[in-house]
Each structure stands twice: as structure tokens, then as C-alpha cells.
Amino acid sequence: MTRVHVPEGVEVPAGLMEAFIGYEVALADNDIDALGHYFVDGADALRGDAGGLLVGREQIDRFRGARGGVPTREVTDTHISVLSDRHAYLTSVNAPAKGGRGMVTQLWRRTESDATPGGWVIEAAHVSAPTPAIDTRVWRIVGNPLAPGAPTGPLAGHTVAVKDVFAVVGQHLGAGVPAFLAESEVEEESADAVAALTRAGASVVGIAQTDQFAYSIAGMNEAYGTPPNPAVPGGIPGGSSSGPASAVAQGQASIGLGTDTAGSIRVPASYQGLWGLRPTHGLVSLNGALPLAPQYDTAGWLTRDGETLLAAARASLPSESQRDVARDAAVVSGPTFLAADDDVALSLGEVIDAFSGAGVFASLEPVNLPDPVDLFRIFRYTQSAEASRHWQEWISAHPLALAPDVTARFAWAASVTKDEESSALEAKREARKAIDLALGDDILLLPSASSTAPSRDASAERLQAVREATLGLTAVAGITGRPALSVPVLETDGGPVGLCLVGPRGSDLALIETAMEWLAALKG
């Protein structure tokens, strides 16, 4: 039973402890409806924890519905400060069954409603859970460091979160699949993309989680959990480079090394307000990395700022592969913006207008590109056929190893016929020619993702719609092999929105420098 502490001479307001105990019982029972009634209704309710701040009763209710309850705990102490006849401040200490101590602070308000026992509701709450050794939703393994960087170099002092598809010397590869991890052997050397960063002075602090076999852009892993999105509490992080993205967004690493086949760097970058580069296809070695669809697979990086991304790219890309690009010209395609949600399209339109107003464009022209729906279909058939060829034998031998959504995706991939793949490959060649002809050496501007980060409790239908619309956008770079850079340009009510710059092949570094110059122009 909790020990109640109140200042000497102060009486506990009638009904307050009854309401507090009722709330704790509802928490233990994961009674979502009852828990909702314990918070004030409307937009003024606040709930914060290490994952961020939830604003409004609607956000808080959605968060509860998605988290699946709280660990068993006992409240040991409750400290009460009476602020007025209508407000009281409670700080409670709890002892989780798994060990450690947690703390919850709550601002309670007396209400005339009889919806909650005691007639009190919570206006604001902050939850502090026991500090875990590591957040296993983000990291599979960490070290101090796991792989040290060279003592000097352009990346000295930087730390790297490595997606669990790259070999790290002395470690196992897991690919987000426990059964695959259990059978893997210790790696004798690091993947080339890892080694390039450590040679430049960066240290690997850990291996970060990924969607299973990197076959998703959502960021949800049934086996290890969903990494948090600190920019959108309760939102999905974006995948499949979800672990590195979350680690970087939370400040646990300065560089995330990921892969991008279908948008797996650009999407989490957009959802979490990060910089993310999918380099020109083939310029970064994938030796030592697990494949998904080699005709699309790339290695790239996620960072919190352009300077760090530029340094990581310079350390990893062959200097002779790079070229400049016209930095005062860009092109746009109407259908790519129509493929995005209205709030994303309108917000990015305003950003492009702001760039024009800041004088960064001597030229901004419309271009005709293939319909994103057609690009999605081309990409889906060609990527899926390759993914099935590589992984189907292992999947058949491990029929229960993958989550239902990933299993279904591979099952569909296995159904693609040779004729369907051949037809899609021919369509890909034609689409590549058409896009190259339309873009030439110009920079294309388009949404990095079709939406802001969906909620973790979004319906399967909503997530699939977002997936298809987003892949129709990300396929522009995938089909052409051009570099694509997601730049965090604004925050909306739904979360961060990334603007994607697609440049001519070999303009990777120039794209980053151009984006930095454009943002500097906005700041005056």
C-alpha cells in the first residue's frame, strides 16, 4: 500500500486519493475507456515521458490504445501538494515488478463530472520509467564502443548506429529476425560501408534494429518492438532503417548507417525530422551487407544536420565519382505532389514558394514524369521478384520466423511470375529513359514521403495506402539510380515533413551542399 505524504497541517482533498487509486487500477487492468475519463477532455490535456509530449486527450487516448498496457508495478509513495481548492499536485514513486524505480507527477483538477471516482481528473502528467540498460526497440547490441574509429580523421568524435544488415567485426548479423540471428556466425570483418566510417574516425556504438529483412518502410518489428519516434510521440518511426533513425533522432548516435531500397532512409528521415541521403546507386560498396533487391539496394546515412551528413558522405563516396549541379535551378512534377496527403503537399508547396522568395531559384520549371501509381507498380514487381529469389528458400525452411505482414509480403513476392517480372523490367527501362529525359541535369523537388508519420495504431488499410503512395514517390530515385536527399524543412501539426531533392547521378555531395545553401538563404 502506498505511503501518503502531505505537508503538516494540510488535509488531503476529499475524493483525490480515491481518484488516484482508481487511475492506478485502470492502468493495471489496461482499461482504455476508464483511463480516458481520468484525463481532462479536449486539447488542454498533457502527458509527457522520455518519448515526447502528447498534447490533447485524443493523442493521449491513441497512445494508450497502441502501447498495450504497462508493466506490473506497486506504488510505494505518494506526495501531495494542495495548490487550491480545485487543484492538487501528486508525485508518486512506483516499484515495477522487473526492478528499478519509476516516478509519475500529475496535476489533478476537481471536476463537477461524476465520470471518474472522487470527482478529480488529470490536467497534466509526466512519467519517468526506470532507465533501461539499452532500449531494445532501438538497439540489438551496444558497446563502448562496439568498433572503435581511427584516432584521427574527419569523423573523429562521431558515433555510428549501424543497421542490423551490415557486418560488424566480432558481431553477428540479425536482420531484425531472431531465428536468423540465432543461426548467424560471428563476422570476421566489417562491411565496407562500416569500415569507411571507422577509417574516417567514427566509432560504432551499436547495432540498431531494422524491420525484418528490411522489407518494410513502416519501422515496426513484431519481434523487438517499434523504435520510438521522438518527433511524433505515438507515431511510427519509418523503416526499415528505423533503429538507426531513432538512435540519431534521440541523440544516441550522430550518424545512422542504413540502407535504402524503397525509401528506407528517406522515409524515417522525413518522419523524424532528420537529414537522410540515398546515394547514387552503386557508388557505396554493399560488400558485407545483406541484400534485399540488389538492383535497388543502396547504403546511406541519417544525421541531425547537413554538415554531419556531408562529412559522412565525403568519407564514404569515391571523390572521382562526384560532379556538381546547377544550384539555382529546380524542377517539379504536379503528380508527385498530388500523390501526397493534402497537408504534406500544401506545406511543401509553401516551402518551395519561400525558397523562390529568398531568391534561390533562377529557374523553377514543371516537368512531366510517369504517374507515381505506374512507378509503384514497376517497382513492386521488380523489387519483389528479386527479394523472393534471395530469401524464399530460407523463409520456406523457417515458416514461423517472420511477422504476419512480412510473411504476406514475401508470399506475394513469390507469386510474381517470370513474365510479370520481364514485363515490369521492360517498363522500368522505359520509365528510366522517360525520367532521365525529363530531368536531365536538373534537381527534382518532391515529397520525401506521402504523409507525416502515421500513428502506431493506424489501421492496416491506412498503413498500406501510405506505403503505396510513398513508394510511388521514392521509386523515382530507385528506378533511375539517382541520388535522393531528404531535408527536414518544416514541422506541421502532424509532425516533420521532408523535402526530397533528386539530382543527376554522381551529384550526391552537391545535393547536400545545395540544400544547406537554400536553407541558409531562408534564414537570411
C-alpha positions as CSV (number, residue, x, y, z in Angstrom):
1,M,0.0,0.0,0.0
2,T,1.3,3.5,-0.9
3,R,2.6,5.8,1.8
4,V,0.9,9.2,1.6
5,H,2.9,12.2,2.4
6,V,1.3,15.7,2.9
7,P,2.7,18.8,4.5
8,E,1.9,19.2,8.2
9,G,-1.5,20.8,8.8
10,V,-2.7,20.2,5.2
11,E,-5.7,18.0,4.6
12,V,-6.0,15.7,1.5
13,P,-8.9,17.0,-0.5
14,A,-12.0,14.7,-0.5
15,G,-12.0,12.2,-3.3
16,L,-8.5,12.9,-4.5
17,M,-6.9,9.6,-3.3
18,E,-10.0,7.7,-4.5
19,A,-9.4,9.1,-8.0
20,F,-5.7,8.4,-7.8
21,I,-6.2,4.8,-6.8
22,G,-8.9,4.3,-9.4
23,Y,-6.5,5.6,-12.1
24,E,-3.8,3.1,-10.9
25,V,-6.3,0.2,-11.0
26,A,-7.4,1.2,-14.5
27,L,-3.7,1.3,-15.5
28,A,-3.1,-2.2,-14.1
29,D,-6.2,-3.5,-16.0
30,N,-5.3,-1.6,-19.2
31,D,-8.9,-0.3,-19.1
32,I,-8.6,2.1,-22.0
33,D,-12.1,3.6,-21.6
34,A,-11.7,4.2,-17.9
35,L,-8.2,5.7,-18.3
36,G,-9.6,8.2,-20.8
37,H,-12.1,9.5,-18.3
38,Y,-9.3,10.3,-15.9
39,F,-7.8,13.0,-18.1
40,V,-9.5,16.3,-18.9
41,D,-11.3,16.3,-22.2
42,G,-10.1,18.4,-25.1
43,A,-6.9,20.0,-26.3
44,D,-5.5,21.1,-22.9
45,A,-4.6,17.6,-21.6
46,L,-0.8,16.9,-21.5
47,R,1.2,13.7,-21.0
48,G,4.9,13.6,-21.3
49,D,7.6,10.9,-21.0
50,A,11.0,10.2,-22.4
51,G,9.4,9.6,-25.8
52,G,8.0,13.1,-26.0
53,L,4.9,15.2,-25.2
54,L,1.4,14.2,-26.1
55,V,-1.0,17.2,-26.4
56,G,-4.7,16.8,-26.2
57,R,-6.9,14.0,-25.0
58,E,-7.2,12.5,-28.5
59,Q,-3.4,12.0,-28.8
60,I,-3.2,10.5,-25.3
61,D,-6.1,8.1,-25.9
62,R,-4.4,6.9,-29.2
63,F,-1.1,6.4,-27.4
64,R,-2.7,4.2,-24.8
65,G,-4.5,2.1,-27.3
66,A,-1.3,1.4,-29.2
67,R,1.1,0.7,-26.3
68,G,-0.6,-2.5,-25.0
69,G,-0.6,-1.8,-21.2
70,V,2.1,-1.0,-18.6
71,P,4.3,-3.4,-16.7
72,T,3.1,-4.6,-13.3
73,R,4.1,-2.1,-10.6
74,E,3.4,-1.2,-7.0
75,V,3.0,2.4,-5.9
76,T,5.2,2.8,-2.8
77,D,4.9,6.6,-2.0
78,T,2.6,9.4,-2.9
79,H,3.5,13.0,-2.1
80,I,0.6,15.5,-2.3
81,S,0.8,19.3,-2.6
82,V,-2.5,21.1,-2.4
83,L,-2.4,24.1,-4.7
84,S,-6.0,25.4,-4.3
85,D,-9.5,24.1,-3.6
86,R,-9.6,22.9,-7.2
87,H,-6.0,21.8,-8.0
88,A,-3.5,19.4,-6.4
89,Y,-0.1,18.2,-7.4
90,L,0.8,14.5,-6.9
91,T,4.2,12.9,-7.2
92,S,4.1,9.1,-6.9
93,V,7.0,6.6,-6.7
94,N,6.5,3.1,-8.1
95,A,8.4,-0.2,-8.0
96,P,8.0,-2.2,-11.2
97,A,8.0,-6.0,-10.8
98,K,11.0,-6.1,-13.1
99,G,13.0,-3.9,-10.7
100,G,14.1,-0.3,-10.5
101,R,12.0,2.7,-9.5
102,G,9.7,4.9,-11.6
103,M,8.1,8.2,-10.9
104,V,4.9,9.9,-12.0
105,T,3.9,13.6,-11.5
106,Q,0.3,14.7,-12.0
107,L,-1.6,17.9,-11.9
108,W,-5.2,17.0,-10.8
109,R,-8.2,19.2,-11.1
110,R,-11.6,18.9,-9.3
111,T,-14.4,18.4,-11.7
112,E,-18.2,18.5,-11.4
113,S,-18.5,15.4,-13.5
114,D,-19.3,12.1,-12.0
115,A,-17.4,10.2,-14.8
116,T,-14.5,9.5,-12.5
117,P,-14.4,8.2,-8.9
118,G,-13.7,11.1,-6.5
119,G,-14.6,13.8,-9.0
120,W,-11.0,14.6,-10.0
121,V,-9.3,14.5,-13.4
122,I,-5.7,14.9,-14.6
123,E,-4.7,18.0,-16.5
124,A,-1.0,17.2,-17.0
125,A,1.2,14.2,-16.2
126,H,4.9,13.3,-16.6
127,V,6.0,9.7,-16.5
128,S,9.6,8.7,-15.7
129,A,10.2,4.9,-16.1
130,P,13.3,3.1,-14.7
131,T,16.3,3.7,-17.0
132,P,16.9,0.6,-19.1
133,A,20.4,-0.6,-19.9
134,I,19.5,-0.2,-23.5
135,D,16.3,0.3,-25.4
136,T,16.0,-3.0,-27.2
137,R,13.4,-1.5,-29.6
138,V,16.3,0.7,-30.9
139,W,19.4,-1.3,-30.3
140,R,20.2,-5.0,-30.6
141,I,23.6,-4.6,-29.0
142,V,25.7,-1.7,-27.9
143,G,29.4,-1.2,-26.9
144,N,31.7,1.5,-25.6
145,P,32.5,1.4,-28.5
146,L,31.5,-1.7,-30.3
147,A,34.0,-0.9,-33.0
148,P,36.4,1.9,-32.4
149,G,37.2,4.5,-35.1
150,A,40.7,5.6,-36.2
151,P,42.2,8.0,-33.7
152,T,42.2,10.9,-36.2
153,G,40.1,11.7,-39.2
154,P,37.3,13.9,-40.5
155,L,34.7,11.9,-38.5
156,A,36.7,11.7,-35.2
157,G,34.3,12.1,-32.3
158,H,31.3,11.0,-34.3
159,T,29.3,7.9,-33.2
160,V,27.5,5.5,-35.6
161,A,24.4,3.4,-35.2
162,V,24.7,0.5,-37.7
163,K,21.6,-1.0,-39.2
164,D,21.5,-4.7,-38.5
165,V,22.1,-5.7,-42.1
166,F,25.7,-4.7,-42.1
167,A,28.5,-6.9,-40.8
168,V,30.4,-5.5,-37.8
169,V,33.6,-7.3,-37.0
170,G,33.2,-9.7,-34.0
171,Q,29.4,-9.5,-34.1
172,H,26.5,-11.4,-35.5
173,L,24.1,-10.3,-38.2
174,G,20.4,-10.4,-37.2
175,A,18.4,-8.6,-40.0
176,G,15.6,-8.0,-37.4
177,V,14.8,-11.7,-37.3
178,P,15.6,-13.7,-34.1
179,A,15.7,-17.0,-36.0
180,F,18.2,-15.6,-38.5
181,L,20.3,-14.2,-35.7
182,A,20.4,-17.5,-33.9
183,E,21.9,-19.2,-36.9
184,S,24.4,-16.5,-37.9
185,E,28.1,-16.7,-37.3
186,V,30.5,-14.1,-35.9
187,E,31.7,-11.7,-38.6
188,E,35.4,-11.7,-39.3
189,E,35.4,-8.2,-40.7
190,S,33.1,-5.2,-41.0
191,A,31.2,-4.4,-44.1
192,D,32.8,-1.9,-46.4
193,A,30.3,0.8,-45.6
194,V,31.1,0.4,-41.9
195,A,34.8,0.3,-42.4
196,A,34.7,3.6,-44.4
197,L,33.2,5.4,-41.4
198,T,35.6,3.9,-38.8
199,R,38.6,4.6,-41.0
200,A,37.5,8.3,-41.0
201,G,37.5,8.3,-37.2
202,A,33.8,7.5,-36.3
203,S,33.2,4.8,-33.7
204,V,30.4,2.3,-33.9
205,V,28.4,2.5,-30.7
206,G,25.9,-0.3,-31.5
207,I,23.9,-2.4,-34.0
208,A,20.5,-0.9,-34.4
209,Q,17.2,-2.6,-35.2
210,T,15.6,-3.0,-38.6
211,D,12.3,-4.2,-40.0
212,Q,12.5,-7.9,-40.7
213,F,14.9,-8.5,-43.6
214,A,14.5,-4.7,-44.2
215,Y,11.3,-5.4,-46.2
216,S,9.1,-2.5,-45.0
217,I,9.1,1.3,-44.7
218,A,7.0,1.4,-41.5
219,G,9.6,0.7,-38.9
220,M,7.5,-1.8,-36.8
221,N,9.2,-5.1,-35.8
222,E,7.0,-7.6,-34.1
223,A,9.9,-9.4,-32.5
224,Y,11.7,-6.5,-31.0
225,G,9.1,-3.7,-30.8
226,T,8.7,-0.4,-32.6
227,P,11.5,2.1,-32.1
228,P,10.2,5.4,-30.7
229,N,9.8,8.5,-32.9
230,P,10.8,11.4,-30.7
231,A,9.4,13.9,-33.2
232,V,5.9,12.3,-33.2
233,P,5.2,10.6,-29.9
234,G,3.0,7.6,-30.7
235,G,3.9,7.8,-34.4
236,I,5.7,5.1,-36.3
237,P,9.4,5.8,-36.9
238,G,9.6,4.8,-40.6
239,G,11.6,1.9,-41.8
240,S,13.4,-0.2,-42.5
241,S,16.3,1.9,-41.1
242,S,14.1,2.6,-38.1
243,G,16.7,1.8,-35.4
244,P,19.5,4.0,-36.7
245,A,17.0,6.8,-37.4
246,S,15.6,6.6,-33.8
247,A,19.1,6.4,-32.3
248,V,20.1,9.6,-34.2
249,A,16.9,11.5,-33.5
250,Q,17.3,10.7,-29.8
251,G,20.9,11.9,-29.7
252,Q,22.3,8.4,-29.0
253,A,24.4,8.5,-32.2
254,S,25.4,11.3,-34.6
255,I,25.3,9.1,-37.7
256,G,23.0,6.3,-38.7
257,L,24.2,3.9,-41.3
258,G,21.3,2.4,-43.1
259,T,20.1,1.0,-46.4
260,D,17.6,2.4,-48.8
261,T,15.9,0.1,-51.3
262,A,12.4,1.5,-51.4
263,G,12.9,4.7,-49.3
264,S,14.2,3.2,-46.1
265,I,16.4,6.1,-45.3
266,R,14.3,8.9,-46.8
267,V,11.1,7.9,-45.1
268,P,12.4,7.7,-41.5
269,A,14.3,10.9,-42.2
270,S,11.1,12.6,-43.2
271,Y,9.1,11.2,-40.3
272,Q,11.7,12.1,-37.6
273,G,13.0,15.4,-38.9
274,L,16.4,14.2,-40.0
275,W,18.7,14.6,-43.0
276,G,18.9,11.4,-45.0
277,L,20.8,10.5,-48.2
278,R,20.2,7.7,-50.6
279,P,23.4,7.9,-52.7
280,T,23.7,7.2,-56.4
281,H,23.1,3.5,-56.9
282,G,26.3,1.5,-56.9
283,L,28.7,4.2,-55.5
284,V,28.8,2.8,-52.0
285,S,30.0,-0.7,-51.7
286,L,27.5,-3.2,-50.2
287,N,30.1,-5.8,-49.6
288,G,29.3,-7.3,-46.2
289,A,25.7,-6.2,-46.3
290,L,22.6,-8.4,-46.6
291,P,20.8,-7.9,-49.9
292,L,17.1,-7.4,-50.4
293,A,16.8,-6.4,-54.1
294,P,20.3,-5.6,-55.5
295,Q,19.0,-3.6,-58.4
296,Y,17.7,-1.1,-55.9
297,D,19.8,-1.6,-52.7
298,T,21.9,1.3,-51.5
299,A,23.8,2.2,-48.3
300,G,23.4,5.7,-46.9
301,W,23.3,7.8,-43.9
302,L,20.9,9.7,-41.4
303,T,22.1,12.7,-39.4
304,R,20.6,15.6,-37.5
305,D,22.3,18.2,-39.6
306,G,23.6,18.7,-43.1
307,E,27.3,19.2,-42.0
308,T,27.5,15.8,-40.4
309,L,25.8,14.2,-43.4
310,L,28.2,15.9,-45.8
311,A,31.2,14.6,-43.7
312,A,29.9,11.0,-43.7
313,A,29.2,11.1,-47.4
314,R,32.6,12.6,-48.2
315,A,34.3,9.8,-46.1
316,S,32.3,7.1,-47.9
317,L,32.0,8.1,-51.6
318,P,34.8,7.9,-54.2
319,S,35.8,11.6,-54.8
320,E,36.2,10.9,-58.5
321,S,32.6,9.8,-58.8
322,Q,31.2,13.2,-57.9
323,R,30.1,16.1,-60.1
324,D,28.4,19.5,-59.5
325,V,24.9,20.5,-60.3
326,A,23.2,23.8,-61.1
327,R,22.3,25.1,-57.6
328,D,19.9,27.9,-58.7
329,A,17.5,25.7,-60.7
330,A,15.0,23.1,-60.0
331,V,12.0,21.3,-61.5
332,V,8.7,20.0,-60.0
333,S,6.1,17.5,-61.1
334,G,2.5,18.0,-60.3
335,P,1.5,14.3,-60.0
336,T,4.2,13.7,-57.4
337,F,2.6,16.3,-55.1
338,L,-0.9,15.0,-55.8
339,A,0.2,11.6,-54.6
340,A,0.9,13.0,-51.2
341,D,-1.6,13.9,-48.5
342,D,-3.0,17.4,-48.8
343,D,-1.3,18.8,-45.7
344,V,2.1,17.5,-46.9
345,A,1.6,18.8,-50.5
346,L,0.4,22.2,-49.4
347,S,3.2,22.6,-46.7
348,L,5.9,21.7,-49.2
349,G,4.4,24.0,-51.8
350,E,4.8,26.8,-49.3
351,V,8.4,25.9,-48.6
352,I,9.2,25.9,-52.3
353,D,7.5,29.3,-52.6
354,A,9.6,30.5,-49.7
355,F,12.8,29.3,-51.5
356,S,11.6,31.3,-54.5
357,G,11.0,34.3,-52.4
358,A,14.5,34.0,-50.9
359,G,16.0,34.1,-54.4
360,V,17.5,30.7,-54.5
361,F,15.9,29.8,-57.9
362,A,16.9,31.4,-61.2
363,S,14.6,28.8,-62.7
364,L,11.8,26.6,-61.4
365,E,10.0,24.7,-64.1
366,P,7.3,22.0,-64.3
367,V,8.2,18.6,-65.9
368,N,6.2,15.6,-67.0
369,L,7.1,12.4,-65.2
370,P,5.4,9.0,-65.3
371,D,2.4,8.6,-63.0
372,P,3.5,7.6,-59.4
373,V,0.9,4.8,-59.5
374,D,2.7,3.3,-62.5
375,L,6.1,3.8,-60.9
376,F,4.9,2.0,-57.8
377,R,3.7,-1.0,-59.8
378,I,7.0,-1.2,-61.7
379,F,9.0,-1.0,-58.5
380,R,6.8,-3.5,-56.7
381,Y,7.1,-6.3,-59.2
382,T,10.8,-5.9,-59.9
383,Q,11.8,-5.5,-56.3
384,S,9.6,-8.3,-55.1
385,A,10.9,-10.8,-57.6
386,E,14.5,-10.2,-56.5
387,A,13.6,-10.3,-52.8
388,S,11.8,-13.6,-53.2
389,R,14.7,-15.2,-55.1
390,H,17.1,-14.3,-52.4
391,W,15.1,-15.1,-49.3
392,Q,12.4,-17.6,-50.2
393,E,14.5,-20.7,-49.5
394,W,15.3,-19.5,-46.0
395,I,11.7,-18.5,-45.4
396,S,10.4,-21.9,-46.5
397,A,12.7,-23.6,-44.1
398,H,11.6,-21.3,-41.3
399,P,7.8,-20.9,-41.8
400,L,7.0,-19.2,-38.5
401,A,10.1,-16.9,-38.3
402,L,8.6,-13.7,-39.7
403,A,5.7,-11.4,-38.7
404,P,2.4,-11.9,-40.5
405,D,2.8,-8.7,-42.6
406,V,6.3,-9.6,-43.7
407,T,5.3,-13.1,-44.4
408,A,2.4,-11.9,-46.5
409,R,4.7,-9.6,-48.4
410,F,7.2,-12.4,-49.2
411,A,4.3,-14.7,-50.2
412,W,3.1,-12.1,-52.7
413,A,6.6,-11.7,-54.0
414,A,6.9,-15.4,-54.5
415,S,3.8,-15.3,-56.7
416,V,5.3,-12.9,-59.2
417,T,5.8,-14.8,-62.5
418,K,8.7,-14.6,-64.8
419,D,6.5,-13.0,-67.4
420,E,5.3,-10.4,-64.9
421,E,8.9,-9.6,-63.9
422,S,10.0,-9.4,-67.5
423,S,7.2,-7.0,-68.4
424,A,8.0,-4.9,-65.3
425,L,11.7,-4.8,-66.2
426,E,10.9,-3.5,-69.7
427,A,8.6,-0.9,-68.2
428,K,11.4,0.0,-65.8
429,R,13.8,0.6,-68.7
430,E,11.2,2.8,-70.4
431,A,10.4,4.7,-67.2
432,R,14.1,5.3,-66.6
433,K,14.5,6.8,-70.1
434,A,11.5,9.0,-69.7
435,I,12.6,10.3,-66.3
436,D,16.2,10.9,-67.4
437,L,14.9,12.8,-70.5
438,A,12.6,14.9,-68.4
439,L,15.1,15.8,-65.7
440,G,18.3,16.0,-67.5
441,D,20.8,17.5,-65.1
442,D,18.2,19.4,-63.0
443,I,17.3,18.9,-59.4
444,L,13.8,17.4,-58.9
445,L,11.8,18.5,-55.9
446,L,9.2,16.2,-54.5
447,P,7.8,15.0,-51.1
448,S,10.1,12.6,-49.3
449,A,7.1,10.6,-48.1
450,S,3.4,10.8,-48.9
451,S,2.4,11.7,-45.3
452,T,3.7,12.6,-41.9
453,A,4.3,9.7,-39.5
454,P,1.1,7.7,-39.1
455,S,0.1,6.6,-35.6
456,R,1.3,3.3,-34.4
457,D,-2.4,2.3,-34.0
458,A,-3.3,3.3,-37.6
459,S,-5.3,0.7,-39.4
460,A,-3.6,-1.8,-41.7
461,E,-5.5,-0.2,-44.6
462,R,-4.2,3.2,-43.8
463,L,-0.6,2.0,-43.5
464,Q,-0.9,0.1,-46.8
465,A,-2.3,3.2,-48.5
466,V,0.6,5.3,-47.1
467,R,3.1,2.6,-48.2
468,E,1.8,2.5,-51.8
469,A,1.6,6.3,-52.2
470,T,5.1,6.8,-50.7
471,L,6.7,4.1,-52.9
472,G,5.3,5.8,-56.0
473,L,7.4,8.8,-54.9
474,T,10.6,7.1,-53.7
475,A,10.6,4.9,-56.9
476,V,11.8,7.9,-59.0
477,A,15.3,7.6,-57.5
478,G,15.1,3.8,-57.3
479,I,14.3,3.3,-60.9
480,T,16.8,5.8,-62.2
481,G,19.6,5.1,-59.7
482,R,19.8,8.9,-59.0
483,P,20.8,10.2,-55.5
484,A,17.9,11.4,-53.4
485,L,18.3,13.6,-50.3
486,S,15.5,14.1,-47.7
487,V,15.9,17.5,-46.0
488,P,13.8,18.4,-42.9
489,V,12.2,21.7,-44.0
490,L,9.3,22.2,-41.6
491,E,7.1,21.0,-38.8
492,T,3.4,20.5,-39.2
493,D,0.7,19.6,-36.6
494,G,1.1,16.0,-37.7
495,G,4.9,16.1,-37.4
496,P,8.0,16.8,-39.5
497,V,7.9,16.9,-43.3
498,G,10.9,16.2,-45.6
499,L,11.5,17.8,-49.0
500,C,13.3,15.4,-51.3
501,L,16.0,16.6,-53.8
502,V,16.7,14.1,-56.6
503,G,19.8,15.0,-58.6
504,P,21.8,13.6,-61.6
505,R,23.8,10.5,-60.9
506,G,27.0,11.5,-59.1
507,S,25.7,14.7,-57.6
508,D,25.5,13.3,-54.0
509,L,27.7,15.8,-52.3
510,A,26.4,18.7,-54.4
511,L,22.8,17.9,-53.4
512,I,23.7,18.2,-49.7
513,E,25.7,21.5,-50.2
514,T,22.8,22.9,-52.3
515,A,20.2,22.1,-49.6
516,M,22.4,23.7,-47.0
517,E,22.7,26.8,-49.1
518,W,19.0,27.0,-49.7
519,L,18.2,26.7,-46.0
520,A,20.8,29.4,-45.2
521,A,19.1,31.7,-47.7
522,L,15.8,31.3,-45.9
523,K,17.4,32.4,-42.7
524,G,18.7,35.5,-44.4
